[in-house]
Amino acid sequence: MKVIRKIVDRQSIKSIFIPEEFGNQVEIIVMPIEDQETISSNSQYLMKLQEKTGFAANILGDEREDVWNDL
């Protein structure tokens, strides 16, 4: 599968709102959607990426967050 990755100025992106907290430059990743199988394999890949985010590691995984531990 071909993937396009490019670093651009945050303000140059007009079709998606990107918060200022992301900084002045952001990385754009473009992936093609060809058929249903591609969507499920892409979804699986994206879910694995989300597991590694700071939110998942620091908030959802925090023992002091009783609400999240019930999920």
All heavy atoms as TSV, in Angstrom:
chain	resi	resn	atom	element	x	y	z
A	1	MET	N	N	0.843	-1.167	0.000
A	1	MET	CA	C	0.000	0.000	0.000
A	1	MET	C	C	0.891	1.233	0.000
A	1	MET	O	O	1.860	1.322	0.729
A	1	MET	CB	C	-0.899	-0.015	1.240
A	1	MET	CG	C	-1.600	1.274	1.437
A	1	MET	SD	S	-2.655	1.491	2.897
A	1	MET	CE	C	-2.184	0.272	4.031
A	2	LYS	N	N	0.541	2.196	-0.794
A	2	LYS	CA	C	1.274	3.452	-0.845
A	2	LYS	C	C	0.703	4.409	0.194
A	2	LYS	O	O	-0.508	4.495	0.374
A	2	LYS	CB	C	1.169	4.080	-2.225
A	2	LYS	CG	C	1.899	3.313	-3.295
A	2	LYS	CD	C	1.822	4.058	-4.598
A	2	LYS	CE	C	2.587	3.303	-5.677
A	2	LYS	NZ	N	2.575	4.025	-6.938
A	3	VAL	N	N	1.585	5.111	0.872
A	3	VAL	CA	C	1.195	6.093	1.877
A	3	VAL	C	C	1.988	7.370	1.618
A	3	VAL	O	O	3.172	7.318	1.310
A	3	VAL	CB	C	1.492	5.575	3.299
A	3	VAL	CG1	C	1.183	6.626	4.330
A	3	VAL	CG2	C	0.706	4.301	3.578
A	4	ILE	N	N	1.320	8.495	1.715
A	4	ILE	CA	C	1.988	9.783	1.551
A	4	ILE	C	C	2.100	10.430	2.925
A	4	ILE	O	O	1.106	10.549	3.643
A	4	ILE	CB	C	1.183	10.708	0.612
A	4	ILE	CG1	C	1.055	10.073	-0.770
A	4	ILE	CG2	C	1.840	12.090	0.525
A	4	ILE	CD1	C	0.081	10.800	-1.677
A	5	ARG	N	N	3.316	10.814	3.303
A	5	ARG	CA	C	3.555	11.509	4.562
A	5	ARG	C	C	4.267	12.814	4.259
A	5	ARG	O	O	5.240	12.832	3.522
A	5	ARG	CB	C	4.424	10.664	5.486
A	5	ARG	CG	C	3.751	9.379	5.915
A	5	ARG	CD	C	4.659	8.549	6.762
A	5	ARG	NE	N	4.879	9.215	8.038
A	5	ARG	CZ	C	5.614	8.707	9.007
A	5	ARG	NH1	N	6.210	7.546	8.851
A	5	ARG	NH2	N	5.763	9.361	10.139
A	6	LYS	N	N	3.754	13.904	4.825
A	6	LYS	CA	C	4.362	15.199	4.554
A	6	LYS	C	C	4.178	16.110	5.768
A	6	LYS	O	O	3.126	16.122	6.390
A	6	LYS	CB	C	3.709	15.833	3.331
A	6	LYS	CG	C	4.353	17.112	2.884
A	6	LYS	CD	C	3.753	17.609	1.583
A	6	LYS	CE	C	4.460	18.876	1.154
A	6	LYS	NZ	N	3.946	19.381	-0.099
A	7	ILE	N	N	5.203	16.868	6.097
A	7	ILE	CA	C	5.126	17.847	7.171
A	7	ILE	C	C	4.786	19.196	6.553
A	7	ILE	O	O	5.444	19.635	5.614
A	7	ILE	CB	C	6.447	17.905	7.960
A	7	ILE	CG1	C	6.678	16.560	8.651
A	7	ILE	CG2	C	6.424	19.046	8.962
A	7	ILE	CD1	C	7.987	16.441	9.374
A	8	VAL	N	N	3.721	19.825	7.087
A	8	VAL	CA	C	3.237	21.094	6.537
A	8	VAL	C	C	2.962	22.072	7.678
A	8	VAL	O	O	2.877	21.679	8.844
A	8	VAL	CB	C	1.954	20.895	5.701
A	8	VAL	CG1	C	2.202	19.989	4.516
A	8	VAL	CG2	C	0.831	20.349	6.557
A	9	ASP	N	N	2.798	23.345	7.326
A	9	ASP	CA	C	2.391	24.341	8.316
A	9	ASP	C	C	0.946	24.078	8.717
A	9	ASP	O	O	0.089	23.837	7.862
A	9	ASP	CB	C	2.512	25.754	7.749
A	9	ASP	CG	C	3.964	26.187	7.576
A	9	ASP	OD1	O	4.814	25.695	8.344
A	9	ASP	OD2	O	4.227	27.009	6.689
A	10	ARG	N	N	0.679	24.114	10.005
A	10	ARG	CA	C	-0.668	23.852	10.525
A	10	ARG	C	C	-1.692	24.800	9.900
A	10	ARG	O	O	-2.793	24.398	9.540
A	10	ARG	CB	C	-0.669	24.012	12.047
A	10	ARG	CG	C	-2.043	23.852	12.677
A	10	ARG	CD	C	-2.012	24.097	14.169
A	10	ARG	NE	N	-1.400	25.347	14.550
A	10	ARG	CZ	C	-2.047	26.520	14.597
A	10	ARG	NH1	N	-3.301	26.595	14.260
A	10	ARG	NH2	N	-1.404	27.612	14.955
A	11	GLN	N	N	-1.339	26.068	9.728
A	11	GLN	CA	C	-2.280	27.053	9.215
A	11	GLN	C	C	-2.581	26.886	7.723
A	11	GLN	O	O	-3.537	27.450	7.219
A	11	GLN	CB	C	-1.772	28.456	9.502
A	11	GLN	CG	C	-1.736	28.735	10.994
A	11	GLN	CD	C	-1.143	30.089	11.312
A	11	GLN	OE1	O	-0.436	30.672	10.494
A	11	GLN	NE2	N	-1.415	30.591	12.502
A	12	SER	N	N	-1.799	26.091	7.013
A	12	SER	CA	C	-2.051	25.894	5.589
A	12	SER	C	C	-3.161	24.870	5.341
A	12	SER	O	O	-3.657	24.750	4.231
A	12	SER	CB	C	-0.771	25.455	4.873
A	12	SER	OG	O	-0.403	24.148	5.270
A	13	ILE	N	N	-3.570	24.155	6.371
A	13	ILE	CA	C	-4.639	23.163	6.227
A	13	ILE	C	C	-5.964	23.854	6.504
A	13	ILE	O	O	-6.204	24.323	7.609
A	13	ILE	CB	C	-4.414	21.983	7.190
A	13	ILE	CG1	C	-3.065	21.331	6.896
A	13	ILE	CG2	C	-5.548	20.970	7.072
A	13	ILE	CD1	C	-2.637	20.337	7.922
A	14	LYS	N	N	-6.824	23.902	5.515
A	14	LYS	CA	C	-8.074	24.651	5.630
A	14	LYS	C	C	-9.295	23.762	5.842
A	14	LYS	O	O	-10.300	24.206	6.362
A	14	LYS	CB	C	-8.304	25.507	4.379
A	14	LYS	CG	C	-7.174	26.465	4.081
A	14	LYS	CD	C	-7.013	27.478	5.181
A	14	LYS	CE	C	-5.890	28.445	4.820
A	14	LYS	NZ	N	-5.388	29.187	5.932
A	15	SER	N	N	-9.247	22.481	5.456
A	15	SER	CA	C	-10.440	21.647	5.519
A	15	SER	C	C	-10.618	20.918	6.849
A	15	SER	O	O	-11.671	20.347	7.098
A	15	SER	CB	C	-10.422	20.623	4.382
A	15	SER	OG	O	-9.285	19.794	4.503
A	16	ILE	N	N	-9.615	20.966	7.720
A	16	ILE	CA	C	-9.676	20.294	9.022
A	16	ILE	C	C	-9.228	21.284	10.087
A	16	ILE	O	O	-8.216	21.967	9.921
A	16	ILE	CB	C	-8.742	19.068	9.059
A	16	ILE	CG1	C	-9.110	18.081	7.968
A	16	ILE	CG2	C	-8.789	18.391	10.424
A	16	ILE	CD1	C	-8.108	16.964	7.816
A	17	PHE	N	N	-9.964	21.359	11.206
A	17	PHE	CA	C	-9.546	22.212	12.311
A	17	PHE	C	C	-8.424	21.517	13.074
A	17	PHE	O	O	-8.564	20.380	13.528
A	17	PHE	CB	C	-10.707	22.496	13.263
A	17	PHE	CG	C	-10.245	23.188	14.526
A	17	PHE	CD1	C	-9.872	24.521	14.492
A	17	PHE	CD2	C	-10.166	22.496	15.713
A	17	PHE	CE1	C	-9.440	25.156	15.633
A	17	PHE	CE2	C	-9.738	23.126	16.863
A	17	PHE	CZ	C	-9.367	24.454	16.831
A	18	ILE	N	N	-7.294	22.194	13.208
A	18	ILE	CA	C	-6.167	21.662	13.953
A	18	ILE	C	C	-5.858	22.652	15.071
A	18	ILE	O	O	-5.528	23.806	14.802
A	18	ILE	CB	C	-4.937	21.460	13.047
A	18	ILE	CG1	C	-5.294	20.489	11.927
A	18	ILE	CG2	C	-3.754	20.953	13.859
A	18	ILE	CD1	C	-4.241	20.307	10.892
A	19	PRO	N	N	-5.965	22.217	16.331
A	19	PRO	CA	C	-5.748	23.126	17.462
A	19	PRO	C	C	-4.335	23.702	17.483
A	19	PRO	O	O	-3.388	23.068	17.016
A	19	PRO	CB	C	-5.971	22.234	18.688
A	19	PRO	CG	C	-6.674	21.030	18.187
A	19	PRO	CD	C	-6.322	20.881	16.753
A	20	GLU	N	N	-4.194	24.881	18.050
A	20	GLU	CA	C	-2.897	25.539	18.151
A	20	GLU	C	C	-1.913	24.721	18.974
A	20	GLU	O	O	-0.702	24.814	18.775
A	20	GLU	CB	C	-3.049	26.926	18.777
A	20	GLU	CG	C	-3.705	27.926	17.859
A	20	GLU	CD	C	-3.761	29.314	18.482
A	20	GLU	OE1	O	-2.914	29.623	19.332
A	20	GLU	OE2	O	-4.666	30.070	18.105
A	21	GLU	N	N	-2.424	23.893	19.896
A	21	GLU	CA	C	-1.565	23.077	20.747
A	21	GLU	C	C	-0.705	22.093	19.951
A	21	GLU	O	O	0.266	21.553	20.460
A	21	GLU	CB	C	-2.400	22.280	21.760
A	21	GLU	CG	C	-3.117	23.132	22.775
A	21	GLU	CD	C	-4.455	23.634	22.264
A	21	GLU	OE1	O	-5.127	22.928	21.492
A	21	GLU	OE2	O	-4.825	24.763	22.627
A	22	PHE	N	N	-1.081	21.839	18.713
A	22	PHE	CA	C	-0.311	20.928	17.861
A	22	PHE	C	C	0.983	21.574	17.374
A	22	PHE	O	O	1.821	20.904	16.804
A	22	PHE	CB	C	-1.153	20.485	16.662
A	22	PHE	CG	C	-2.091	19.361	16.965
A	22	PHE	CD1	C	-3.030	19.450	17.974
A	22	PHE	CD2	C	-2.040	18.205	16.223
A	22	PHE	CE1	C	-3.885	18.417	18.249
A	22	PHE	CE2	C	-2.902	17.162	16.488
A	22	PHE	CZ	C	-3.828	17.264	17.501
A	23	GLY	N	N	1.126	22.862	17.575
A	23	GLY	CA	C	2.327	23.555	17.124
A	23	GLY	C	C	2.152	24.141	15.737
A	23	GLY	O	O	1.076	24.091	15.145
A	24	ASN	N	N	3.229	24.701	15.207
A	24	ASN	CA	C	3.174	25.355	13.900
A	24	ASN	C	C	3.226	24.384	12.737
A	24	ASN	O	O	2.727	24.670	11.660
A	24	ASN	CB	C	4.300	26.372	13.766
A	24	ASN	CG	C	4.080	27.565	14.675
A	24	ASN	OD1	O	2.947	27.909	14.973
A	24	ASN	ND2	N	5.153	28.171	15.126
A	25	GLN	N	N	3.847	23.234	12.934
A	25	GLN	CA	C	3.936	22.242	11.861
A	25	GLN	C	C	3.286	20.942	12.305
A	25	GLN	O	O	3.380	20.543	13.466
A	25	GLN	CB	C	5.381	21.992	11.470
A	25	GLN	CG	C	6.024	23.183	10.791
A	25	GLN	CD	C	7.362	22.819	10.199
A	25	GLN	OE1	O	8.124	22.058	10.776
A	25	GLN	NE2	N	7.646	23.362	9.032
A	26	VAL	N	N	2.618	20.282	11.369
A	26	VAL	CA	C	1.972	18.993	11.626
A	26	VAL	C	C	2.331	18.028	10.503
A	26	VAL	O	O	2.746	18.441	9.417
A	26	VAL	CB	C	0.440	19.134	11.724
A	26	VAL	CG1	C	0.037	19.949	12.932
A	26	VAL	CG2	C	-0.150	19.723	10.469
A	27	GLU	N	N	2.173	16.753	10.777
A	27	GLU	CA	C	2.435	15.742	9.755
A	27	GLU	C	C	1.112	15.255	9.198
A	27	GLU	O	O	0.195	14.925	9.943
A	27	GLU	CB	C	3.208	14.567	10.355
A	27	GLU	CG	C	3.543	13.512	9.322
A	27	GLU	CD	C	4.386	12.383	9.897
A	27	GLU	OE1	O	4.423	12.222	11.124
A	27	GLU	OE2	O	4.990	11.670	9.104
A	28	ILE	N	N	1.019	15.215	7.887
A	28	ILE	CA	C	-0.162	14.730	7.184
A	28	ILE	C	C	0.153	13.323	6.668
A	28	ILE	O	O	1.203	13.107	6.059
A	28	ILE	CB	C	-0.509	15.630	5.978
A	28	ILE	CG1	C	-0.767	17.059	6.422
A	28	ILE	CG2	C	-1.680	15.078	5.194
A	28	ILE	CD1	C	-2.033	17.245	7.200
A	29	ILE	N	N	-0.760	12.381	6.912
A	29	ILE	CA	C	-0.606	11.021	6.392
A	29	ILE	C	C	-1.840	10.721	5.547
A	29	ILE	O	O	-2.965	10.830	6.027
A	29	ILE	CB	C	-0.481	9.994	7.528
A	29	ILE	CG1	C	0.736	10.314	8.390
A	29	ILE	CG2	C	-0.403	8.575	6.963
A	29	ILE	CD1	C	0.864	9.463	9.628
A	30	VAL	N	N	-1.630	10.370	4.290
A	30	VAL	CA	C	-2.717	10.068	3.362
A	30	VAL	C	C	-2.607	8.604	2.969
A	30	VAL	O	O	-1.559	8.153	2.493
A	30	VAL	CB	C	-2.658	10.966	2.107
A	30	VAL	CG1	C	-3.779	10.617	1.153
A	30	VAL	CG2	C	-2.683	12.424	2.503
A	31	MET	N	N	-3.721	7.863	3.187
A	31	MET	CA	C	-3.746	6.440	2.862
A	31	MET	C	C	-4.946	6.164	1.957
A	31	MET	O	O	-6.036	6.672	2.209
A	31	MET	CB	C	-3.863	5.617	4.145
A	31	MET	CG	C	-2.695	5.848	5.095
A	31	MET	SD	S	-2.906	5.138	6.736
A	31	MET	CE	C	-3.144	3.440	6.373
A	32	PRO	N	N	-4.770	5.371	0.930
A	32	PRO	CA	C	-5.889	5.083	0.035
A	32	PRO	C	C	-6.871	4.098	0.660
A	32	PRO	O	O	-6.491	3.268	1.489
A	32	PRO	CB	C	-5.212	4.461	-1.183
A	32	PRO	CG	C	-3.982	3.826	-0.632
A	32	PRO	CD	C	-3.535	4.720	0.493
A	33	ILE	N	N	-8.135	4.213	0.271
A	33	ILE	CA	C	-9.157	3.240	0.653
A	33	ILE	C	C	-9.594	2.560	-0.635
A	33	ILE	O	O	-10.189	3.189	-1.504
A	33	ILE	CB	C	-10.352	3.922	1.333
A	33	ILE	CG1	C	-9.904	4.568	2.629
A	33	ILE	CG2	C	-11.466	2.913	1.575
A	33	ILE	CD1	C	-11.003	5.283	3.371
A	34	GLU	N	N	-9.277	1.279	-0.738
A	34	GLU	CA	C	-9.564	0.563	-1.977
A	34	GLU	C	C	-10.782	-0.343	-1.867
A	34	GLU	O	O	-11.619	-0.378	-2.733
A	34	GLU	CB	C	-8.339	-0.236	-2.393
A	34	GLU	CG	C	-7.154	0.664	-2.720
A	34	GLU	CD	C	-5.874	-0.120	-2.921
A	34	GLU	OE1	O	-5.899	-1.354	-2.799
A	34	GLU	OE2	O	-4.850	0.514	-3.190
A	35	ASP	N	N	-10.880	-1.094	-0.777
A	35	ASP	CA	C	-12.017	-1.993	-0.600
A	35	ASP	C	C	-12.238	-2.249	0.884
A	35	ASP	O	O	-11.519	-1.735	1.725
A	35	ASP	CB	C	-11.804	-3.298	-1.364
A	35	ASP	CG	C	-10.518	-4.000	-0.966
A	35	ASP	OD1	O	-9.982	-3.717	0.120
A	35	ASP	OD2	O	-10.054	-4.845	-1.738
A	36	GLN	N	N	-13.226	-3.061	1.205
A	36	GLN	CA	C	-13.591	-3.316	2.593
A	36	GLN	C	C	-12.450	-3.957	3.387
A	36	GLN	O	O	-12.244	-3.648	4.540
A	36	GLN	CB	C	-14.843	-4.206	2.651
A	36	GLN	CG	C	-15.457	-4.287	4.027
A	36	GLN	CD	C	-15.969	-2.931	4.517
A	36	GLN	OE1	O	-16.305	-2.055	3.733
A	36	GLN	NE2	N	-16.019	-2.762	5.818
A	37	GLU	N	N	-11.693	-4.860	2.771
A	37	GLU	CA	C	-10.579	-5.490	3.469
A	37	GLU	C	C	-9.524	-4.462	3.870
A	37	GLU	O	O	-8.963	-4.531	4.949
A	37	GLU	CB	C	-9.946	-6.566	2.595
A	37	GLU	CG	C	-10.814	-7.799	2.438
A	37	GLU	CD	C	-10.111	-8.843	1.612
A	37	GLU	OE1	O	-9.230	-9.522	2.163
A	37	GLU	OE2	O	-10.455	-8.953	0.428
A	38	THR	N	N	-9.260	-3.514	3.003
A	38	THR	CA	C	-8.284	-2.477	3.297
A	38	THR	C	C	-8.738	-1.632	4.480
A	38	THR	O	O	-7.950	-1.287	5.344
A	38	THR	CB	C	-8.064	-1.568	2.074
A	38	THR	OG1	O	-7.674	-2.373	0.975
A	38	THR	CG2	C	-7.002	-0.531	2.333
A	39	ILE	N	N	-10.030	-1.354	4.540
A	39	ILE	CA	C	-10.541	-0.549	5.643
A	39	ILE	C	C	-10.318	-1.268	6.971
A	39	ILE	O	O	-9.843	-0.681	7.919
A	39	ILE	CB	C	-12.038	-0.226	5.437
A	39	ILE	CG1	C	-12.199	0.712	4.241
A	39	ILE	CG2	C	-12.637	0.405	6.692
A	39	ILE	CD1	C	-13.613	0.952	3.825
A	40	SER	N	N	-10.609	-2.553	7.045
A	40	SER	CA	C	-10.451	-3.245	8.313
A	40	SER	C	C	-8.982	-3.357	8.710
A	40	SER	O	O	-8.647	-3.214	9.875
A	40	SER	CB	C	-11.102	-4.624	8.256
A	40	SER	OG	O	-10.416	-5.460	7.351
A	41	SER	N	N	-8.086	-3.598	7.760
A	41	SER	CA	C	-6.672	-3.678	8.108
A	41	SER	C	C	-6.136	-2.301	8.488
A	41	SER	O	O	-5.327	-2.176	9.405
A	41	SER	CB	C	-5.855	-4.287	6.961
A	41	SER	OG	O	-5.871	-3.450	5.834
A	42	ASN	N	N	-6.617	-1.253	7.822
A	42	ASN	CA	C	-6.217	0.106	8.195
A	42	ASN	C	C	-6.757	0.463	9.571
A	42	ASN	O	O	-6.066	1.085	10.367
A	42	ASN	CB	C	-6.712	1.126	7.171
A	42	ASN	CG	C	-5.938	1.083	5.877
A	42	ASN	OD1	O	-4.845	0.524	5.823
A	42	ASN	ND2	N	-6.499	1.659	4.841
A	43	SER	N	N	-7.983	0.064	9.850
A	43	SER	CA	C	-8.574	0.351	11.151
A	43	SER	C	C	-7.783	-0.319	12.260
A	43	SER	O	O	-7.552	0.270	13.313
A	43	SER	CB	C	-10.029	-0.118	11.197
A	43	SER	OG	O	-10.793	0.592	10.274
A	44	GLN	N	N	-7.369	-1.537	12.024
A	44	GLN	CA	C	-6.578	-2.261	13.007
A	44	GLN	C	C	-5.240	-1.540	13.248
A	44	GLN	O	O	-4.815	-1.376	14.383
A	44	GLN	CB	C	-6.335	-3.681	12.518
A	44	GLN	CG	C	-6.062	-4.668	13.596
A	44	GLN	CD	C	-6.114	-6.085	13.046
A	44	GLN	OE1	O	-5.831	-6.317	11.867
A	44	GLN	NE2	N	-6.463	-7.010	13.884
A	45	TYR	N	N	-4.618	-1.091	12.190
A	45	TYR	CA	C	-3.356	-0.350	12.295
A	45	TYR	C	C	-3.551	0.941	13.091
A	45	TYR	O	O	-2.767	1.270	13.969
A	45	TYR	CB	C	-2.820	-0.056	10.892
A	45	TYR	CG	C	-1.641	0.885	10.877
A	45	TYR	CD1	C	-0.379	0.457	11.276
A	45	TYR	CD2	C	-1.795	2.196	10.472
A	45	TYR	CE1	C	0.705	1.321	11.271
A	45	TYR	CE2	C	-0.720	3.071	10.454
A	45	TYR	CZ	C	0.522	2.622	10.859
A	45	TYR	OH	O	1.574	3.481	10.863
A	46	LEU	N	N	-4.635	1.669	12.789
A	46	LEU	CA	C	-4.902	2.926	13.480
A	46	LEU	C	C	-5.220	2.702	14.956
A	46	LEU	O	O	-4.831	3.502	15.807
A	46	LEU	CB	C	-6.040	3.675	12.793
A	46	LEU	CG	C	-5.710	4.194	11.392
A	46	LEU	CD1	C	-6.958	4.770	10.729
A	46	LEU	CD2	C	-4.611	5.230	11.437
A	47	MET	N	N	-5.913	1.608	15.286
A	47	MET	CA	C	-6.194	1.317	16.686
A	47	MET	C	C	-4.905	1.048	17.453
A	47	MET	O	O	-4.745	1.477	18.597
A	47	MET	CB	C	-7.140	0.116	16.801
A	47	MET	CG	C	-8.570	0.446	16.441
A	47	MET	SD	S	-9.720	-0.884	16.773
A	47	MET	CE	C	-9.294	-2.045	15.483
A	48	LYS	N	N	-3.963	0.358	16.830
A	48	LYS	CA	C	-2.685	0.103	17.489
A	48	LYS	C	C	-1.915	1.403	17.701
A	48	LYS	O	O	-1.255	1.568	18.719
A	48	LYS	CB	C	-1.853	-0.889	16.681
A	48	LYS	CG	C	-2.408	-2.287	16.769
A	48	LYS	CD	C	-1.536	-3.287	16.063
A	48	LYS	CE	C	-2.180	-4.655	16.179
A	48	LYS	NZ	N	-1.307	-5.711	15.787
A	49	LEU	N	N	-2.015	2.334	16.761
A	49	LEU	CA	C	-1.370	3.636	16.940
A	49	LEU	C	C	-1.977	4.397	18.113
A	49	LEU	O	O	-1.274	5.029	18.891
A	49	LEU	CB	C	-1.510	4.486	15.675
A	49	LEU	CG	C	-0.563	4.202	14.528
A	49	LEU	CD1	C	-0.889	5.117	13.352
A	49	LEU	CD2	C	0.871	4.389	14.941
A	50	GLN	N	N	-3.312	4.310	18.260
A	50	GLN	CA	C	-3.986	5.021	19.337
A	50	GLN	C	C	-3.606	4.473	20.704
A	50	GLN	O	O	-3.609	5.204	21.691
A	50	GLN	CB	C	-5.498	4.959	19.159
A	50	GLN	CG	C	-5.992	5.839	18.040
A	50	GLN	CD	C	-7.485	5.744	17.855
A	50	GLN	OE1	O	-8.117	4.785	18.273
A	50	GLN	NE2	N	-8.056	6.756	17.230
A	51	GLU	N	N	-3.276	3.184	20.786
A	51	GLU	CA	C	-2.871	2.593	22.064
A	51	GLU	C	C	-1.602	3.238	22.596
A	51	GLU	O	O	-1.359	3.239	23.792
A	51	GLU	CB	C	-2.620	1.094	21.902
A	51	GLU	CG	C	-3.858	0.278	21.673
A	51	GLU	CD	C	-3.532	-1.184	21.405
A	51	GLU	OE1	O	-2.342	-1.540	21.355
A	51	GLU	OE2	O	-4.473	-1.959	21.252
A	52	LYS	N	N	-0.796	3.790	21.706
A	52	LYS	CA	C	0.494	4.343	22.086
A	52	LYS	C	C	0.438	5.839	22.383
A	52	LYS	O	O	1.458	6.440	22.661
A	52	LYS	CB	C	1.513	4.079	20.977
A	52	LYS	CG	C	1.738	2.610	20.736
A	52	LYS	CD	C	2.662	2.381	19.572
A	52	LYS	CE	C	2.760	0.903	19.264
A	52	LYS	NZ	N	3.558	0.626	18.100
A	53	THR	N	N	-0.745	6.432	22.333
A	53	THR	CA	C	-0.847	7.865	22.576
A	53	THR	C	C	-0.638	8.191	24.043
A	53	THR	O	O	-0.806	7.345	24.917
A	53	THR	CB	C	-2.224	8.411	22.155
A	53	THR	OG1	O	-3.223	7.817	22.985
A	53	THR	CG2	C	-2.507	8.159	20.685
A	54	GLY	N	N	-0.270	9.411	24.325
A	54	GLY	CA	C	-0.080	9.854	25.692
A	54	GLY	C	C	-1.353	9.754	26.506
A	54	GLY	O	O	-1.331	9.424	27.685
A	55	PHE	N	N	-2.503	10.018	25.885
A	55	PHE	CA	C	-3.779	9.932	26.597
A	55	PHE	C	C	-4.023	8.506	27.075
A	55	PHE	O	O	-4.350	8.279	28.234
A	55	PHE	CB	C	-4.936	10.393	25.698
A	55	PHE	CG	C	-6.284	10.223	26.346
A	55	PHE	CD1	C	-6.713	11.135	27.291
A	55	PHE	CD2	C	-7.102	9.167	26.015
A	55	PHE	CE1	C	-7.950	10.991	27.907
A	55	PHE	CE2	C	-8.333	9.011	26.617
A	55	PHE	CZ	C	-8.766	9.928	27.562
A	56	ALA	N	N	-3.846	7.542	26.193
A	56	ALA	CA	C	-4.098	6.149	26.573
A	56	ALA	C	C	-3.129	5.682	27.646
A	56	ALA	O	O	-3.517	5.023	28.605
A	56	ALA	CB	C	-4.005	5.241	25.349
A	57	ALA	N	N	-1.869	6.035	27.509
A	57	ALA	CA	C	-0.864	5.577	28.462
A	57	ALA	C	C	-0.978	6.300	29.804
A	57	ALA	O	O	-0.876	5.670	30.855
A	57	ALA	CB	C	0.533	5.777	27.877
A	58	ASN	N	N	-1.206	7.596	29.775
A	58	ASN	CA	C	-1.175	8.382	31.016
A	58	ASN	C	C	-2.512	8.503	31.718
A	58	ASN	O	O	-2.556	8.555	32.945
A	58	ASN	CB	C	-0.631	9.781	30.733
A	58	ASN	CG	C	0.799	9.738	30.265
A	58	ASN	OD1	O	1.579	8.921	30.727
A	58	ASN	ND2	N	1.149	10.604	29.340
A	59	ILE	N	N	-3.596	8.554	30.982
A	59	ILE	CA	C	-4.909	8.745	31.606
A	59	ILE	C	C	-5.633	7.415	31.764
A	59	ILE	O	O	-5.997	7.022	32.867
A	59	ILE	CB	C	-5.786	9.732	30.796
A	59	ILE	CG1	C	-5.068	11.079	30.623
A	59	ILE	CG2	C	-7.145	9.913	31.453
A	59	ILE	CD1	C	-4.754	11.806	31.908
A	60	LEU	N	N	-5.857	6.713	30.665
A	60	LEU	CA	C	-6.590	5.457	30.751
A	60	LEU	C	C	-5.838	4.402	31.558
A	60	LEU	O	O	-6.443	3.593	32.249
A	60	LEU	CB	C	-6.890	4.914	29.351
A	60	LEU	CG	C	-7.818	5.771	28.492
A	60	LEU	CD1	C	-7.985	5.146	27.121
A	60	LEU	CD2	C	-9.160	5.954	29.164
A	61	GLY	N	N	-4.521	4.417	31.502
A	61	GLY	CA	C	-3.731	3.422	32.215
A	61	GLY	C	C	-3.390	3.805	33.645
A	61	GLY	O	O	-2.790	3.013	34.369
A	62	ASP	N	N	-3.777	4.981	34.083
A	62	ASP	CA	C	-3.443	5.458	35.426
A	62	ASP	C	C	-4.312	4.751	36.459
A	62	ASP	O	O	-5.536	4.770	36.387
A	62	ASP	CB	C	-3.649	6.969	35.497
A	62	ASP	CG	C	-3.103	7.593	36.773
A	62	ASP	OD1	O	-2.788	6.845	37.726
A	62	ASP	OD2	O	-2.990	8.823	36.805
A	63	GLU	N	N	-3.689	4.132	37.450
A	63	GLU	CA	C	-4.410	3.407	38.501
A	63	GLU	C	C	-5.311	4.326	39.323
A	63	GLU	O	O	-6.303	3.878	39.890
A	63	GLU	CB	C	-3.404	2.703	39.419
A	63	GLU	CG	C	-2.672	1.556	38.740
A	63	GLU	CD	C	-3.600	0.423	38.347
A	63	GLU	OE1	O	-4.558	0.144	39.093
A	63	GLU	OE2	O	-3.361	-0.172	37.283
A	64	ARG	N	N	-4.976	5.610	39.413
A	64	ARG	CA	C	-5.773	6.554	40.200
A	64	ARG	C	C	-7.070	6.940	39.511
A	64	ARG	O	O	-7.952	7.521	40.118
A	64	ARG	CB	C	-4.951	7.804	40.498
A	64	ARG	CG	C	-3.750	7.500	41.381
A	64	ARG	CD	C	-2.882	8.702	41.524
A	64	ARG	NE	N	-2.259	8.942	40.212
A	64	ARG	CZ	C	-1.563	10.000	39.900
A	64	ARG	NH1	N	-1.383	10.951	40.777
A	64	ARG	NH2	N	-1.009	10.135	38.708
A	65	GLU	N	N	-7.216	6.623	38.251
A	65	GLU	CA	C	-8.416	6.962	37.491
A	65	GLU	C	C	-9.409	5.811	37.583
A	65	GLU	O	O	-9.529	4.982	36.689
A	65	GLU	CB	C	-8.077	7.264	36.032
A	65	GLU	CG	C	-7.239	8.491	35.842
A	65	GLU	CD	C	-8.002	9.767	36.134
A	65	GLU	OE1	O	-9.236	9.790	36.040
A	65	GLU	OE2	O	-7.346	10.759	36.488
A	66	ASP	N	N	-10.171	5.744	38.663
A	66	ASP	CA	C	-11.102	4.634	38.892
A	66	ASP	C	C	-12.157	4.527	37.788
A	66	ASP	O	O	-12.556	3.424	37.422
A	66	ASP	CB	C	-11.799	4.790	40.227
A	66	ASP	CG	C	-10.840	4.657	41.392
A	66	ASP	OD1	O	-9.832	3.948	41.249
A	66	ASP	OD2	O	-11.118	5.256	42.438
A	67	VAL	N	N	-12.610	5.644	37.299
A	67	VAL	CA	C	-13.647	5.630	36.250
A	67	VAL	C	C	-13.157	4.867	35.021
A	67	VAL	O	O	-13.872	4.065	34.448
A	67	VAL	CB	C	-14.037	7.067	35.870
A	67	VAL	CG1	C	-15.002	7.076	34.700
A	67	VAL	CG2	C	-14.643	7.777	37.065
A	68	TRP	N	N	-11.914	5.109	34.616
A	68	TRP	CA	C	-11.392	4.490	33.399
A	68	TRP	C	C	-11.086	3.005	33.597
A	68	TRP	O	O	-11.158	2.225	32.670
A	68	TRP	CB	C	-10.131	5.215	32.940
A	68	TRP	CG	C	-10.377	6.646	32.615
A	68	TRP	CD1	C	-9.900	7.716	33.269
A	68	TRP	CD2	C	-11.186	7.161	31.552
A	68	TRP	NE1	N	-10.346	8.868	32.691
A	68	TRP	CE2	C	-11.140	8.556	31.633
A	68	TRP	CE3	C	-11.940	6.576	30.541
A	68	TRP	CZ2	C	-11.801	9.383	30.748
A	68	TRP	CZ3	C	-12.613	7.407	29.647
A	68	TRP	CH2	C	-12.541	8.785	29.759
A	69	ASN	N	N	-10.767	2.599	34.799
A	69	ASN	CA	C	-10.428	1.202	35.033
A	69	ASN	C	C	-11.628	0.274	34.882
A	69	ASN	O	O	-11.478	-0.926	34.745
A	69	ASN	CB	C	-9.792	1.043	36.418
A	69	ASN	CG	C	-8.437	1.704	36.482
A	69	ASN	OD1	O	-7.770	1.831	35.472
A	69	ASN	ND2	N	-8.046	2.146	37.662
A	70	ASP	N	N	-12.851	0.814	34.937
A	70	ASP	CA	C	-14.060	0.006	34.776
A	70	ASP	C	C	-14.393	-0.269	33.321
A	70	ASP	O	O	-15.297	-1.036	33.037
A	70	ASP	CB	C	-15.255	0.702	35.435
A	70	ASP	CG	C	-15.114	0.747	36.943
A	70	ASP	OD1	O	-14.362	-0.075	37.492
A	70	ASP	OD2	O	-15.755	1.621	37.561
A	71	LEU	N	N	-13.700	0.329	32.395
A	71	LEU	CA	C	-14.011	0.153	30.966
A	71	LEU	C	C	-13.758	-1.245	30.524
A	71	LEU	O	O	-12.972	-1.930	30.500
A	71	LEU	CB	C	-13.210	1.137	30.113
A	71	LEU	CG	C	-13.618	2.581	30.279
A	71	LEU	CD1	C	-12.713	3.480	29.437
A	71	LEU	CD2	C	-15.044	2.808	29.860
